Amino acid sequence: MRWRVSDWPELPYPGLRPPGSWRLSRGFVHSLDVDVLDDLIWVLAYGSNANPAKLHRKGLDDVVVLEATINDAKAVWCRARRMAGDVVATLVRSPGNVESCPVLGLNPTQLDAVDGWEGHPVRYRREPFWGVCTVSSGIVVTPHVYVGTDIRPPLLVDGQVVGLRDLAYADVDLIVATTALSTTD
């Protein structure tokens, strides 16, 4: 299967994602039947980093995104917005939790680019992932993860983090609008 990047809008955050595993190349998204495990650096893409339009807009080409499952972590909303106004996400430790999370395969130059737009180490800090990440073929990879810093903390409602899959963006947007928040890019 092949799609144009424009088939996967970037907004509203975190943007649409193609199903399964895929490769972005020259403005097109190509479905992958098998997981490609070249000499790549793996990064969990729990938010907008799994959106082809964003990756293309940011100048990344020839990247792989694999369907994966992560253990002992949860993708959650932040109590912060980026300069464009979007409420953003982070990943937190969550012992026993299992959820799907794409994993992005990058070369070193691409990793430097992602470090730049993620604001490593000020807005998000890149660190080794503490849990287990298993791609759809059953192979375990050891990815990095971008974790929100003090200026991108998890959103808490009644003392509990709010998972990306637990509450729709529009609802989170209203909650963040009525709480103290930081606006960073």
C-alpha positions in Angstrom: 0.0 0.0 0.0 1.2 3.5 -0.7 -0.2 6.9 0.3 0.8 10.5 -0.1 2.0 12.3 3.1 -1.0 14.7 2.7 -3.3 11.7 3.4 -2.2 11.8 7.0 -2.9 15.4 8.4 -0.7 16.7 11.2 -3.5 18.5 13.0 -5.2 18.1 15.4 -2.3 16.9 17.5 -1.0 14.2 17.5 -2.0 13.8 13.8 -3.2 10.7 12.0 -1.0 7.7 11.6 -0.9 5.0 8.9 -1.8 1.5 10.2 0.9 -1.0 10.9 4.5 -0.5 10.0 5.6 1.8 7.2 8.4 3.8 5.6 8.4 7.5 4.7 10.3 8.1 1.5 10.1 11.1 -0.9 6.8 12.4 0.2 5.1 9.0 0.2 4.2 6.5 2.9 4.8 2.9 2.0 3.3 0.0 4.0 5.8 -2.5 5.2 4.9 -6.2 5.3 7.9 -7.1 7.4 9.8 -5.2 10.1 12.9 -3.6 8.8 15.7 -3.7 11.4 18.7 -2.1 9.7 21.3 -0.3 11.7 18.9 2.3 13.0 18.5 4.2 16.2 15.1 3.5 17.6 12.9 6.1 19.3 9.5 5.7 20.7 7.0 7.8 18.8 4.0 8.1 21.2 2.9 11.6 20.1 3.2 13.5 16.8 6.5 11.9 15.9 4.6 9.0 14.3 2.8 11.4 11.9 4.1 11.3 8.3 3.2 14.9 7.6 5.1 16.2 10.6 8.2 14.1 9.7 8.1 15.2 6.1 7.6 18.9 7.1 10.6 18.6 9.5 12.7 17.4 6.6 13.0 13.7 7.5 13.0 11.3 4.6 13.6 7.6 4.4 12.5 6.8 7.9 10.8 3.7 9.2 8.0 3.5 11.7 7.3 0.1 13.1 4.2 -1.0 14.9 5.3 -2.0 18.5 4.0 -2.8 22.0 5.6 -1.3 25.1 5.5 -2.5 28.6 5.7 -0.6 31.9 5.0 2.8 30.3 2.0 4.9 29.4 1.6 7.8 26.9 0.0 10.7 28.7 -1.1 14.3 28.1 1.1 17.1 29.4 0.0 20.1 31.3 1.8 22.2 28.7 1.4 23.6 25.2 3.9 24.1 22.5 4.1 27.6 20.9 1.7 26.5 18.1 -0.9 26.1 20.9 -1.2 22.3 20.9 -1.3 20.4 24.2 1.5 17.9 23.9 2.2 14.4 25.3 4.9 12.6 27.3 5.6 9.1 28.4 5.6 8.0 32.1 6.6 4.9 34.0 3.6 2.7 34.5 4.5 -0.7 35.9 2.4 -3.5 34.4 0.8 -1.3 31.7 1.0 -2.5 28.1 0.1 -0.4 25.1 0.8 0.0 21.5 3.4 2.6 20.6 5.1 3.1 17.2 8.9 3.1 17.2 10.8 5.4 14.8 14.0 4.2 13.1 16.5 7.0 12.5 20.1 7.5 11.4 22.4 9.6 13.6 21.8 12.8 11.6 18.0 12.3 11.8 18.3 11.7 15.6 20.2 15.1 15.9 17.3 16.7 14.0 14.7 15.2 16.3 16.7 16.2 19.4 16.5 19.8 18.1 12.8 19.9 17.6 12.1 18.1 20.8 14.2 20.6 22.7 16.6 18.0 24.2 17.4 18.3 27.0 15.3 21.4 28.0 11.7 20.6 27.0 12.1 16.8 26.5 15.0 14.8 27.7 16.1 11.8 25.5 16.9 8.7 27.6 17.1 5.0 27.2 13.6 3.4 27.5 13.2 1.6 30.8 10.6 -0.9 29.7 10.3 -3.5 27.0 9.6 -2.6 23.3 8.5 -5.4 21.0 8.0 -4.8 17.3 5.2 -6.6 15.5 7.5 -9.4 14.3 8.2 -10.3 17.9 11.7 -8.8 18.0 12.6 -6.8 21.1 14.4 -3.5 20.3 16.0 -1.1 22.8 14.7 2.4 21.9 15.3 5.9 23.3 12.3 7.9 24.6 11.7 11.6 24.9 10.4 12.3 28.4 8.9 15.7 29.4 10.9 17.8 31.8 9.6 20.2 34.5 8.3 22.5 31.8 6.4 19.6 30.1 5.0 17.7 33.1 2.2 15.1 32.9 -1.4 16.5 33.3 -2.9 15.3 36.5 -6.6 15.1 37.1 -7.6 14.1 40.7 -3.9 13.1 41.2 -3.8 10.7 38.3 -2.1 11.0 34.9 -4.4 11.3 31.9 -3.5 8.8 29.2 -3.7 9.7 25.5 -6.2 6.9 25.0 -8.2 7.9 28.1 -9.4 11.4 27.1 -9.9 13.0 23.7 -7.8 16.0 22.7 -10.7 18.5 22.8 -11.4 17.6 26.4 -7.7 17.8 27.4 -7.4 21.1 25.7 -10.3 22.5 27.9 -8.7 21.1 31.0 -5.3 22.6 30.2 -6.9 26.0 29.4 -8.3 26.2 32.9 -5.2 25.1 34.8 -1.8 26.8 35.2 0.3 25.8 32.2 3.5 26.5 30.4 3.7 27.4 26.8 7.0 26.2 25.2 8.0 25.2 21.8 
